[in-house]
Amino acid sequence: MMRFATLGLYHEANTFSPLKADRRLFGNGGVVRDGEIVRDYAESATTLGGYFSAARRMGIEIEPILFAFVTPIGAITEDAFEWLVGEMLAELQARGPWDGVLLNLHGAAVAEHLHDADGEIATRVRRVVGPDVPVGAVLDLHANVSKRLVDALTVTLVYQTNPHVDAKERGIDCTRLVAAAARGEIRPVQALVPLPLVVNIARQDTAEEPMAGLVAKAREVAGWPGMLSASVVEGFPYADVPQMGMSCIAIHDGDEFEATVAAQELANQVWKRRSGLQAQGLAVSEALDIAVREPDGPVVLLDAGDNIGGGAPGDSTVILQAALDRGVPPLVQTLWDPHSARQCIEAGEGSEVHLRVGAKHVHSAGRPVPVHGTVRAVSDGRFEEPAATHGGFRFFDQGPTAVLDTAEGHTLVIGSKAVMNSSLQQLLSVGVDPARYHIVVAKGVNSPRAAYGAIARRMVVVDTEGITAMNLGRFTYRHRRKPLYPFEAAEFPE
């Protein structure tokens, strides 16, 4: 029986956020070890769920070591990074030898002292296990992939759906390839082709063009003779690092030239579609006009600038204030506001409260909004989503939570922790049915689609202010490559 280790640090870092992923944040439920990993992830639709599922089927003994994850936020502090990576590497060394290693990395992790945190982790793992042990990883579609990362890995796979509902499938594929490499049945050779190109967040849905065609092209290339995998990677534009941008990865069984040809062909197709990968969004007033004109709801307004899945805090009040100003039909949304949640909980269910909600941080979009309403329910904020969601996560914790029905007929679900709006259970678990509202404000662009797509009459991307704003010209980059389209005119050899 082969014996694999699995471990990882999975973080998408928005370097424009002043809030850091520090030791306290990871220590507050963001780190699981050994059997805790099995408990929380083995039956999930995550990458780890795919690793465990494939290992069971293939008769591989898989030993979980440590997995760390927090909702996207700013860079990881040096202290937290070295603590987590130091522990996982020490355990990897002590428990070896291994026949293979399965890493769970995001691909857009940044630490205060490292632009390429994922590449650093993979390189350190490679030093521990040596050159002959196959090491595989599944990256998020938003990975900013570096050559250093790919060089340290034997197999590099990437989600090919956005919303990310194929994490488990990719985990199964990775386990299969690493096992075949460990048995000497294949010799994976990888090629990475980075493009001088950034894709707008509003053009990243893989069910829509041009991404739908590019993902289909990746599947076609993966079917070429001798190919083991081909991936198009969207990248993450809110991480100001040298490797920021789109890329393509191809893996061939033994032939470096063929891998390079495949990756280059896929990259050429991406480049041809570069103008279609850009977008302009609707202003808040325009989005509300559309929502009000729609005869039936719910109309889901995707709050791009306050995208929790991209590192925003989830406390913007821009759309809420505009909705109150013009008196729109009933609206429901979440807000990250621990202070207001605590006030509601202390008042108790059925109590009337006067609050100033949201926008409590210096980097928040909007201002605190005065509201008067009734506390409908309180909760510990824990909920479970058994279906495949964005990233495949199953268990969620938004901290002490209150449901507030305002005098204007709107409903605010106020939580103490920022949690992506990627599951209907976030609202249903506290007795709120989003299908009964004319407008739903979702804090994200792509991650909410897997949840709300099933009930939405219409989904509208709103170009709001915030640290995940659609218009990337609002940000000051210091480390990105130049030239990089659409910031500058760029050339790419086709």
N, C-alpha and C positions, 0 to 999 in steps of 0.2 A: 504494500500500500504506500503510495506517495504521500508526502507530508508537506503541506503548504502553510505559510504564515499569511495572515491578512492584518493590515494596519493602515492608518492614514490620518491625515490632517486635511480636512475639507473646508476651505474657506474662500469665498469670493470677496476680494478686498476692493472697496471703493476708496481710492486714495484722496478723494475730495471731501470725505467725511472726517471731521475732527474727532469723532468717537472711535476709540481704538478697541481692537479685540485683545483685551488684556487678560491677565491670569485670573482676575476675579470673575470676568464674564465666562471664560471657559470653565472655571471651577463651579459655576452655578448651573450644573446639569449639562454642560457641554462636552464632558469627557466620560466615555464608558470604556470599561476594560473587561477582557476575558469573557466570562459568561454573560455579563451585562450586554455585550455586543450581540450575542446570540438572542438574548431576550428581546432586545429592541429592534433588531434588523433582520434576523434570519427569515422571517415570514413576510417581510416587506417587499415592495416593488422597487427598492433601491439597488444600487450597484452591489452593495454588500449582500442583499437578498439574492442577487444573481450568483454571486460567488458561492454562497452556502448551498443554494439549490443545485448548481452544477456539480459541486463537490460531492453531494450526497448521491447524485445519479452516477457519477463516475468512480465512486469508491475511493475518493481522495480524503485523507484526514486533513481537515483545515483547522488551524489553531488561531483564534483571534487574540490579538495582543492589546492594542489600544486604538480607539477611534475618537477624534475630536471634531466637533462641529458647532458653529454658532451661526445664527442668521446673519447674512451679509451685512458688513459694517466696514469701518476703516481698517487700516493696516494692522497686522498682528504685532504686538509689542515684542521687542527682543527677548524680554524676560519670559513671556508666555511661549514663544516659539522654541527657545532653547530648553525650557522645562519639558514641553510635550515631546519634541523630537528627541531630546536626550533620553527620556524614559523609554520611548518606543524602540530606539536603537539599542539601548542597553538590554532590553528584554529580547529583542531579535537576536542579538549576539549570544545571550545566555541560553536561550532555548534551542538554538540550532544544533546540528546542521539542518538545512531545508532542501527540498527538491524543487521548490518554487515559491515565489512571493507574489501576492496580489495586493497592490496598493489602491487605496481609495483617496484620490486627489481630485481637486477641482480643476486646476490649471490656470486659475487667475488669482492665486494666493500671493500676497505681498506682505513682507514683514518690514518693520521699521529699518532694519539693517540689510534687507535683501530684496532687490527688485524681483528676483525669480525664486520665490520661496519653494515652489513645487520642484523646480530643477535642483535646488539644494537638497531637498528631502530625498529625491530619487538618487542623487549622486551619493549621499551618505549611506543609503540602503545598499547601493551597489558596492561600496567599499566594505561593508560588513559581510555580505554574502559572497563576494568575489565575482570574477568575470563569467563563470560557467553556469551559475544558477539563473534560470529564466525569471525575469521580473516583469510583471504586467500591470497596467493601470488603465482604468476607464476615466476619461476626462469629461467634464461638462462641455456642452457645445459652445459655451462662452469662454473657453480657455484661451489665454494668450500663450501660445505654445512656443517654447524656446528649443533651439537645437540641443542645448545642454540637457533638457528634460528627456527628449527623444533618445539621445545618445546613451542615457543611463538606463533606459528601458529596453526590454526585449520585444514587448508588444505594447503599442499605444493605440487604444480604441477611444472613440468619442461618441457621446450621444448624437443621434441623428434626427431627433425630434425636438421641436420647440412649440408648445410646452414640452418639457422633458419627460415623456411617458415611456421611454424605452430603456431606462437605466438598468433594470433587471435583465433585460435581453442582452444588453451590451456586457453586463457582468458575466452572464453565461458564456458568451462568445469568448471573452478574455480568458476565463478559466480553461475553456477547451483548447485554446491556442497555447497557453502556457504549459498545459499538461502535455500536449503533443510535442512541444519543444523540449520539455524535460525528458520525454521518452526517446528523443532523437528522431522523431518522425518528420519533423519540419525544421527548417532553419530560417526563421524570420529575418528579413532584411528590410529596414525601414527607410523611407525618404520623406523629408519635410520640405515643403515649399511655402515660405511666408510670402504674403502679398502686401504691397504698399497701399492698403485699403482698409477702411473702417466701414462697417455696415450699421445703418441707423437702427435703433431699437425697435422702431415701428415697422421694419421690413424683415424681421427675424422669424416670423411665424412660418414653420416648415410646411404648413398646409396651404400656404399662399405663395404665388409667384413674387419674386424670382427664386426664393429659397426652395420651393417645391421641386422645381426643375433641377436645381443643383444637387439636392439630396438624391433625386432619381438618377442623375448622372453618376454620383458616387456609388450607388448600387450597381450601375452598369459597369463601371470601372472595376469594382470589386469582383465581378464575374469574369474578368479576363483570365486567360490561362495562367496558372501559377500564382494568381493573386490570393492573398489571405484576407485583406481588408483594404478599404479606402474610405476616407472621411473628409468631409468639408467642415471647417471649424469657423464659427462666426466671430469669435473673439469677444473681448469685454472692453468697451471704450471708456469706462469710468475708472480704469486702473492706468495711471500715468506711468508706464514702464516702457523700456526700449522694445520689447517684443509685442506690444499692443497691436492688434489687428487680425485680419482674417488669415487663414493658412489652410493647407491641404496636406494630409498624411496618407501615404500608401505603404502597404506591407506586402512584399513578395516572398515566395518560398525560395530563397537562395540567390536571387539575382538582383544586385543593387541597381544595375542599369534599368531593368524593367520596372522596378519600384519607382525610380526617378521619373521615367517616362509617364507612368500612371499618375503620379502626383502632379506632374507638370500639365498633363492633359486636363485634369480636374481644375487646376488653378487657372488655366487659360479660359475655361468656361465661366469661372467666377469673374474673372477680369472683364469679360465681354458684357457682363450684366452689372457692372459697377454703378452705372447711373441709376438703374432700377433698384439698387440696394440703398438708395438715399430717400429721405422722406421729409415732409413738412406736416406738422400737426395742426389741429384746430385749437383756437383759443377757447377759454372756458365759456365765454358768452355764446360762441358758435355751437359748441357741444351741447349746452343747455337748450338752445333753440331746437336742435335736432331732437333731443329727448322729449321736450314738451310737445312737439308736433307729432311724435309717434303716438298713434291711437292707443296702443296697448304696450304694456311693459312685460318684464323689466328691460329697460335700456341700461346697459352696463357702461359707465364712463370709466375708462382706464386712465388713472391718474399717473401719467408718465413721470413727472418730476418727483413724485413721492413713492417710487417703486421700491417696496421693501426688499424684493428679491434682488435689487441692484445696489443695496446698501443705504437706501434712504430710511429715515426713522419711522415713517408711517403716521406722522402727526400733522401733516399739512392741512390747513383749513381753507385753502383757496377756493375749492369747489363748494364746500359747505357754506362759506360766507356768501358766495355768489348766489347759491340756491336760496338762502334765507332772504337775500336782498330782493329777489324777484318773485318769491312765493311760488316755487315749482311744486308739482305733485309729490306725494310721499317718497322720501329718499331713505336709504339705509347705507351705512358705512361703518367701518372700523376706525378707531383712533388709538394710537399709542399715547397714553396719558396716565401714568401711574398715580399722580396726585388726584386727578378727577375720579379715577376708579376707586381710590381709597375713600374719597368723600362720599361717593354713592354707597359703598359697602357699609360705611359707618352710619349713614342715614337709615339704611335698611330698605328692603323691598316694600313698595307701596308709598314710600316717602316722596315728598316734593322737594326738589333741590334747585338752587340757583348756582350755576357754575360758569367758569371761563375755561373752555375746553381747547385742547390742542395747542400746537405751535409754542411749546414751552422752552425750546432750545434756540441758541443764537443762530444756528444754521437752518432752522425750520422755515418753510414757506408759509406766508400768511401771518396772521396774528391770532392770539387766543380769542375765541368767539363766545360771547355771553349767551347762555342758553338757560331756559327754565323748563323743567320737565319732571316726569315721574319715574322713579326707579322701578322698572318692571321685574328685573331678576338680577341675582348675583351668582357668581360661579368661581370655582378655582381656576378656570381657564384651560383645563385639560380636555382634549378631545382626540378622537381616533378617526382616521379615514382609511377604510379597508381597500378602497379602489386605488388604482394607479393615479397619483397626482404628479405635479411638477417635481421631478427629482425622485419620485417614488416614496417619499417619506410617509410614515403611517401614524406616528404618535407626535402630538403637538402640545405645547404648553405656552399659553399667552399670559400666564400669571393671573392673579386676582382680577376678575373681570366683572363689569356691570353693564346692564342693558338699560339705556335711558330713552324713554319716549318723550320727545319734546312737545311743547305746546303747539308747534306748527305742524305736527303730525309726522315728523321725521324720527328715525330711530338710530341711535349711536351705540355701537358695541365698543366699549372703552376698556382696553386691556393694559396690563402692566408690562408686557413684553411685546416687542414687535414680531409678528408672525405673518408670513406671506399669506395673501388672500388666495390660496390655491386649493381650498377645500370648502365645499358647501357646509361641511360639518362645523366649521368655525362659527357659523351663525345658527345652524339648526340645533347644535348642542346646547345653546342657551335659549332655545324657544323662539328663535327669529327665523321666519320663512322668507328668504329673499324673493321668491317668486310672487309674493303678494305686494311688492313695492313697484312703483312705476320706474324709479331710478335706483340703481345700485352703483355706488362709487367703489371701485376696486383699486387698491394701491399696488399697481403694477401694469405691465403691458402684455406680456406673454404668459407669465405664470398663472394668472387668474382664468385664462381661457379654458384650461382643462376642467375647471370647476363650473364656471358660469356659462360656458358655451352651450351646455345642455338646456338651459332655461332662458337664455337671453333672446329677446326679440331682435336686439341689435347691440353691437359692441362698437364703441367710439373711442379712439385714442385721443386724449386731451393733452396738448402741449403746455403743461404747467411748469412753473418755476420749481427749482429744487436741485439737489445734488445728483439726480438722475435725469435731468432735463433732456428732451429729444434733441434740441439744438446744441450740438457739441461746441459751437462757436462761443458759447457762454463760459466755457472753462479755459483756464490757463494751464497749458501743458508745459512741463519742463524737461521731461525725459523721453518722450515719444520719438520715434524715427521721423526723419524728414528726407524727402517729401513723402507725404501720406495723403492719399485721396480720401475725402474731398477737401481736406484742409488746404492742400496744394495740388497743382497739376503734377501727376506722377506717371512714370512709364514702367511698363512691365513687359518683358519679352515674351510674345506669344508663340 
